[in-house]
Amino acid sequence: QVQLVESGGGLVQAGGSLRLSCAASGRTFSMYAMGWFRQAPGKEREFVAAISWSGGSTYYADSVKGRFTISRDNAKNTVYLQMNSLKPEDTADYYCAASRGVAAPEGELYDYWGQGTQVTVSS
């Protein structure tokens, strides 16, 4: 079993930055692909970013490309989402997920999910 705990969410003004962290515990974290998803009020869950188990490949939704960066530190069992140039449209609950397969945008391919952390972008 893998447990995922997100942190770093909060309130930030438009144009600002925020870094989310996802701390993992359990077996063979370094061999899991990791992803970030978000769900805005009244909308369906959407893919944000993903990173391969090696960290050699990253993927981003078009809506965040160039603004967000996903990274991982396997020695610390942690994956990060650096969010820059935040917009009100980024307001959502953000979820970290782990996959025993390859990094992918489809949520159904992920095996474990965190509880989420709320991000609110004002103005």
C-alpha positions in Angstrom: 0.0 0.0 0.0 1.1 3.5 -0.8 0.0 6.5 1.2 0.2 10.0 -0.3 -0.2 13.3 1.6 -0.3 16.6 -0.2 0.6 19.9 1.4 1.4 23.5 0.3 -2.0 24.6 -0.8 -3.4 28.0 0.2 -4.5 31.4 -1.0 -2.4 33.3 -3.4 -3.0 36.3 -5.6 -3.0 36.1 -9.4 0.5 36.2 -10.8 1.9 34.6 -7.7 3.6 31.3 -7.1 3.0 28.3 -5.0 4.7 24.9 -4.5 2.8 21.8 -3.7 4.4 18.8 -2.1 3.3 15.2 -2.1 5.0 13.0 0.5 4.7 9.2 -0.1 5.2 6.3 2.1 5.0 2.6 1.2 6.8 0.2 -1.1 9.1 1.1 -3.9 8.2 4.8 -4.4 11.0 5.3 -6.8 9.4 2.8 -9.3 6.0 4.7 -9.4 5.1 7.2 -12.0 3.5 10.2 -10.3 0.9 12.6 -11.4 -1.0 15.8 -10.3 -4.7 16.3 -11.0 -7.1 19.0 -10.0 -10.8 19.5 -9.7 -12.3 23.0 -9.8 -15.7 23.8 -8.4 -18.5 22.5 -10.7 -16.0 20.9 -13.0 -14.7 17.4 -13.7 -11.3 16.2 -12.5 -8.5 17.1 -15.0 -5.0 16.1 -15.6 -2.3 18.6 -14.7 1.2 17.0 -14.9 2.9 13.7 -14.6 6.5 12.4 -14.2 8.0 9.0 -14.9 9.5 6.8 -12.3 13.0 7.8 -13.4 12.2 11.5 -13.6 13.4 11.5 -17.2 10.0 12.2 -18.8 7.4 14.9 -17.8 4.0 15.7 -19.3 1.8 18.7 -18.9 -1.7 19.8 -19.7 -1.8 22.5 -22.3 -3.5 24.8 -19.7 -0.4 24.8 -17.4 2.4 24.2 -19.9 5.1 26.8 -19.3 3.8 27.8 -15.9 3.9 24.6 -13.9 6.8 22.3 -13.3 6.6 18.8 -11.8 9.7 17.2 -10.2 10.5 14.4 -7.8 13.1 13.6 -5.2 13.1 9.9 -4.8 15.6 10.1 -1.9 12.9 12.0 0.0 9.9 10.1 -1.4 8.4 13.4 -2.5 7.0 14.8 -5.7 6.5 18.5 -6.2 4.4 20.8 -8.3 5.9 24.3 -8.7 3.1 26.7 -9.9 4.1 30.1 -11.3 2.1 32.8 -12.9 -1.1 31.6 -11.2 -4.4 32.5 -12.6 -7.9 32.5 -11.0 -8.7 29.6 -13.3 -6.1 27.5 -11.4 -8.3 27.5 -8.4 -9.1 23.9 -7.5 -8.5 21.0 -5.2 -5.2 19.4 -6.2 -4.5 15.7 -5.9 -1.3 13.7 -6.1 -1.5 10.2 -7.5 0.8 7.2 -8.0 0.8 4.7 -10.9 2.5 1.3 -11.1 2.6 1.9 -14.8 3.9 4.7 -17.0 3.0 8.4 -16.5 -0.2 9.2 -18.3 -3.0 11.8 -18.3 -5.8 9.3 -17.7 -6.8 9.2 -14.0 -8.0 5.7 -14.2 -4.5 4.5 -14.7 -3.4 5.6 -11.2 -3.5 3.2 -8.3 -3.2 5.5 -5.3 -4.5 9.0 -4.5 -3.9 11.6 -1.8 -6.6 13.5 0.1 -6.0 16.7 -1.8 -5.0 20.2 -1.0 -6.9 23.3 -1.9 -5.5 26.1 -4.0 -7.3 29.4 -4.3 -6.1 32.2 -6.6 -7.7 35.5 -6.0 -8.5 38.4 -8.4 
